[in-house]
Amino acid sequence: MNIAVVILVTVWLATLGLGLLARRGRVMNLEQWTVGRRGFGGILIFCLMAGEIYTTFTFLGASGWAYGYGGASYYIIAYGALAYGLGYWLLPPIWRYGRERKLYSQTDFFVAKYDSRALGVGVAIVGILAMFPYLALQLEGLGLIVEVTTGGRIGALPAVLLGTFALTIYVMVSGIRAAAWTAAIKDLSLLAVVVFLGVYLPMHASGGIDPMFHEIARTMPPGFLKLPRIGKNAIWFSSTVLLSALGFYLWPHTFGSIYAARGEDLFRKNAIALPLYQLILLFVFFGGFAALILLPGLHDHDLALLAAAALSLPAWVLGLIGGAGLLAALVPGSMLLLAIATQLARNLLGVGLTNWSEERLNVLARALVPVIALAAIGFEWASGAGIVVLLLLGYGFVTQLLPALLASLLSRNPVPAPAVWMGSGSGVGMVALLYFGGPGVHAALESLPLPWRDLNYGILALALNTLVLLLVTAIMRVGSGRRPLRQGAQA
């Protein structure tokens, strides 16, 4: 049997075993299953949040964009660095409110802040719409990683099915603790593999990083390593960085990690330390750029890093790379499965189950995990989109919750729940229209003048969302005779 297959199977079994072991000695009630009884310390929170951030997108999508789009890929470095500064101020009040109210999901936060279970239904729908592309991204990356590193001995579909099976089992059994335990191993292995590839592949291709860039400048079209004048230009770059930074902490599964912490100061320490993690992306880019020299003309850019590694390295090294990539998909995938199941059980189906206890809702959430996993597999195979495209689609959806979140953190929130409904609904609708609208919609966008033509779709939708939210708020205040503003729940 091929050594890469042996290593990957070993990693798969070890991950499954570690995930199951994570529940040892604990009763998995709803609080333990979803937020680890709010007792995670600094190391676990660091690994868990880094595990959600540095995923198969980092492993494959970033290198693929370096290969295919050159300078446009630099947006991936920029937005994370900005988002960590935002998290320094944003996450502590969310944690305080969640601990005070014993919240379990992102939707619980909005339901409590706006005193509206109906609004919670809308927020849960938006969150699930955003998470499905992100979960599909992890599964697509998982299939690519296993297929390439095993030389096709394990195909993409069997890999996705086996990976999803492991996810389903250990999420059902151990919940967030499974993700936290495996995240630490994932972070160390991914760091080692990415740094190794970022140094080795340029050396193998051109004799070093500096000679590699000289060769790319000589062989690629002029300006490849810069932003182009049209398309993914400075306007697209700036708006995409802004969208991704604003939506960075709005993913529903991130709220589960926030609630799991035992103290708010952990987030400030993370905000200081995590920007150093952005340096990893430089090595990812180096690997993608080296692939331009080693394997020019690849049709699937997401394969660039792995295909270059497969061309240059022995099977046992490919097995180790594949193992790290497998973990990079399973850790965030487990948090996404957990968050989708929790929101479905508590905030969608649970709306009609008012007499159900938390224990029964816990059973329902666990039972939904395999159903969600199968749906995600279907979405991944039907979408046919690249890894970065799937991520940007998810950001377009989830960032529509930003105006409501910021308003909710004010001491006197002027925004009523119907305004949030209509604002975020219009934003989500616009993202869906612009993304899925087909050639007619895209042709209409191409005919727009600058800067509107090249703005990220999600930013256009966020602007519409904010405008609608403000208009509805103003209309409702006038209609109610300008009664005093509702006192917001203190964060």
Residue pairs with C-beta under 8 A, 6 or more apart in sequence:
2 150
2 151
2 153
2 315
3 315
3 316
3 319
4 149
4 150
4 151
4 153
4 315
4 316
4 318
4 319
4 322
5 150
5 153
5 154
5 319
6 319
7 316
7 319
7 320
7 322
7 323
8 146
8 149
8 150
8 154
8 319
8 322
8 323
8 326
10 323
11 322
11 323
11 326
11 327
12 162
12 163
12 166
12 326
15 166
15 170
15 182
15 326
15 327
15 330
16 166
16 169
16 170
18 178
18 181
18 182
18 185
19 166
19 169
19 170
19 171
19 173
19 174
19 178
19 181
19 182
19 334
20 169
20 170
20 173
20 174
20 178
21 174
21 181
22 170
22 174
22 177
22 178
22 180
22 181
22 182
23 173
23 174
23 175
23 177
23 178
26 32
26 177
28 173
28 174
28 175
28 362
29 358
29 359
29 362
30 104
30 358
30 359
30 361
30 362
30 365
31 37
31 38
31 102
31 104
32 175
32 177
33 174
33 175
33 176
33 338
33 362
33 365
33 366
34 104
34 105
34 175
34 176
34 256
34 259
34 338
34 342
34 365
35 104
35 176
35 256
35 259
35 260
36 44
36 175
36 176
36 177
36 180
36 260
38 99
38 259
38 260
38 261
38 262
39 260
39 262
40 48
40 180
40 260
40 261
40 262
41 262
41 266
42 266
42 269
42 270
43 184
44 180
44 183
44 184
44 260
45 257
45 260
45 261
45 266
45 267
45 270
46 266
46 270
46 273
46 274
47 180
47 183
47 184
47 186
47 187
48 176
48 179
48 180
48 183
48 257
48 260
48 335
49 254
49 257
49 270
49 274
50 183
50 187
50 274
50 277
51 179
51 182
51 183
51 186
51 187
51 331
51 332
51 335
52 251
52 253
52 254
52 257
52 331
52 332
52 335
53 80
53 274
53 277
54 187
54 190
54 277
54 280
54 328
55 137
55 138
55 141
55 328
55 329
55 331
55 332
56 137
56 138
56 140
56 141
56 142
56 145
56 325
56 328
56 329
56 332
56 387
57 137
57 141
57 387
57 388
57 391
58 190
58 194
58 280
58 281
58 284
58 328
59 141
59 145
59 190
59 194
59 284
59 305
59 324
59 325
59 328
60 141
60 144
60 145
60 302
60 303
60 305
60 306
60 325
60 387
61 137
61 141
61 302
61 386
61 387
61 388
61 391
62 73
62 76
62 281
62 284
62 285
62 288
62 388
63 284
63 285
63 287
63 288
63 291
63 304
63 305
64 288
64 300
64 301
64 302
64 303
64 304
64 305
64 386
64 387
64 388
65 72
65 73
65 76
65 288
65 301
65 388
66 73
66 284
66 285
66 287
66 288
66 289
66 304
67 288
67 289
67 291
67 292
67 298
67 301
67 304
67 305
68 301
68 304
69 232
70 220
70 224
70 225
70 226
71 223
71 224
71 225
71 226
71 227
71 228
72 227
72 228
72 232
72 236
72 237
73 285
73 288
74 237
75 237
75 240
75 241
75 244
76 281
77 278
77 281
77 282
78 237
78 241
79 240
79 241
79 242
79 244
79 245
79 248
80 244
80 245
80 248
80 274
80 275
80 277
80 278
80 281
81 275
81 278
82 241
82 245
83 244
83 245
83 246
83 248
83 249
84 270
84 271
84 274
84 275
85 271
86 245
86 246
86 248
86 249
87 248
87 249
87 267
87 270
87 271
88 267
88 268
88 271
88 272
90 249
90 409
91 249
91 258
91 264
91 267
91 271
92 264
92 265
92 267
92 268
93 409
93 491
94 109
94 255
94 258
94 491
95 258
95 259
95 261
95 264
95 267
96 264
96 491
97 103
97 109
97 112
97 113
97 489
97 491
98 108
98 109
98 255
98 258
98 259
99 259
101 108
101 112
103 109
103 112
103 255
103 259
104 256
104 259
104 342
104 346
105 124
105 252
105 255
105 256
105 339
105 342
105 343
105 346
105 347
106 123
106 127
106 250
106 252
106 254
106 255
106 339
106 343
106 401
107 120
107 123
107 124
107 127
107 252
107 343
107 346
107 347
108 120
108 346
108 347
109 255
109 408
110 119
110 120
110 123
110 401
110 404
110 405
110 408
110 420
111 117
111 119
111 120
111 123
111 347
112 489
113 408
113 413
113 488
113 489
114 404
114 408
114 413
114 416
114 417
114 420
115 417
116 417
117 351
118 417
118 421
119 417
119 420
119 421
120 347
120 351
121 347
121 348
121 351
122 420
122 421
122 424
122 425
123 347
123 401
123 404
123 424
124 343
124 344
124 347
124 348
125 348
126 397
126 398
126 400
126 401
126 424
126 428
127 251
127 252
127 339
127 343
127 398
127 401
128 252
128 340
128 343
128 344
129 397
129 428
130 251
130 252
130 394
130 395
130 397
130 398
131 251
131 252
131 253
131 336
131 339
131 340
131 394
131 398
132 340
132 375
132 376
132 379
132 394
133 379
133 383
133 385
133 390
133 391
133 393
133 394
133 397
134 251
134 332
134 336
134 390
134 391
134 394
135 333
135 336
135 337
135 340
135 376
135 379
135 380
136 376
136 379
136 380
136 383
136 390
137 387
137 390
137 391
137 394
138 329
138 330
138 332
138 333
138 336
139 160
139 163
139 164
139 329
139 333
139 376
139 377
139 380
140 160
140 302
140 380
140 387
140 390
141 302
141 325
141 328
141 329
141 387
142 159
142 160
142 163
142 325
142 326
142 329
142 330
142 333
143 155
143 156
143 157
143 159
143 160
144 156
144 302
144 303
144 306
145 159
145 306
145 322
145 325
145 326
145 328
145 329
146 154
146 156
146 159
146 163
146 322
146 325
146 326
147 154
147 155
147 156
147 159
148 303
148 306
148 307
148 310
148 322
149 306
149 309
149 310
149 318
149 319
149 321
149 322
149 325
150 318
150 322
151 310
151 315
151 318
160 377
160 380
161 377
163 326
163 329
163 330
163 333
164 333
164 373
164 374
164 376
164 377
166 330
167 330
167 333
167 334
167 337
167 373
168 337
168 369
168 370
168 373
170 178
170 334
171 178
171 179
171 334
171 337
171 338
171 341
171 369
172 366
172 369
172 370
174 181
175 338
176 256
176 257
176 260
176 335
176 338
178 334
179 331
179 334
179 335
179 338
180 260
182 327
182 330
182 331
182 334
183 331
185 327
186 324
186 327
186 328
186 330
186 331
189 320
189 323
189 324
189 327
190 280
190 324
190 325
190 327
190 328
191 280
192 324
193 320
193 321
193 324
193 325
194 280
194 283
194 284
194 287
195 280
195 283
197 283
197 286
197 287
197 305
197 309
197 321
198 282
198 283
198 284
198 285
198 286
198 287
199 209
199 283
199 286
200 312
200 313
201 286
201 287
201 290
201 291
201 294
201 305
201 308
201 309
201 312
202 208
202 209
202 211
202 212
202 286
202 287
202 289
202 290
204 290
204 294
204 312
205 212
205 215
205 290
205 291
205 293
205 294
205 308
206 212
206 214
206 215
206 290
206 293
209 286
212 286
212 289
212 290
212 293
213 225
213 289
215 293
216 224
216 225
216 289
216 292
216 293
217 224
217 225
219 292
219 293
219 296
220 292
227 233
227 234
227 237
230 454
231 454
232 454
233 454
235 450
235 451
235 454
235 455
236 454
236 455
236 456
239 454
239 455
239 456
239 459
240 392
240 456
240 459
242 456
242 459
243 392
243 395
243 396
243 399
243 456
243 458
243 459
243 462
244 392
244 395
246 399
246 402
246 462
247 395
247 398
247 399
247 402
247 458
249 258
250 398
250 399
250 401
250 402
250 405
251 339
251 394
251 398
252 339
252 340
252 343
252 398
253 332
253 335
253 336
253 338
253 339
255 339
256 335
256 338
256 339
256 342
257 335
258 267
261 267
284 305
287 304
287 305
287 308
287 309
288 304
288 305
290 308
291 298
291 304
291 305
291 307
291 308
292 304
294 308
294 311
294 312
295 304
295 307
295 308
295 311
298 304
298 307
301 386
302 386
302 387
306 321
306 325
309 317
309 318
309 321
310 318
313 321
337 369
337 372
337 373
337 376
338 369
340 368
340 372
341 365
341 366
341 368
341 369
341 372
342 365
344 365
344 368
344 372
345 361
345 362
345 364
345 365
345 368
346 361
346 365
349 364
350 356
350 361
350 364
353 360
353 361
353 364
356 364
383 390
385 393
392 456
392 458
393 431
393 435
395 458
396 431
396 435
396 456
396 457
396 458
396 461
397 428
397 431
397 458
399 458
399 462
400 423
400 424
400 427
400 428
400 431
400 461
400 462
400 465
401 424
402 462
403 415
403 420
403 423
403 424
403 462
403 465
403 466
403 469
404 415
404 420
404 423
404 424
404 469
407 413
407 414
407 415
407 420
408 415
408 488
408 489
409 488
409 491
410 488
411 487
411 488
411 490
412 485
412 486
412 487
412 488
413 485
413 486
413 488
414 473
414 477
414 485
414 486
415 469
415 473
416 472
416 473
416 476
416 486
418 472
418 476
419 468
419 469
419 470
419 472
419 473
419 476
420 469
422 468
422 469
422 472
423 465
423 466
423 467
423 468
423 469
423 470
423 472
424 465
424 469
426 461
426 464
426 465
426 468
427 461
427 462
427 464
427 465
427 468
428 461
430 457
430 460
430 461
430 464
430 465
431 457
431 458
431 461
433 441
434 441
434 445
434 457
434 460
434 461
435 457
445 453
446 453
447 453
452 460
477 483
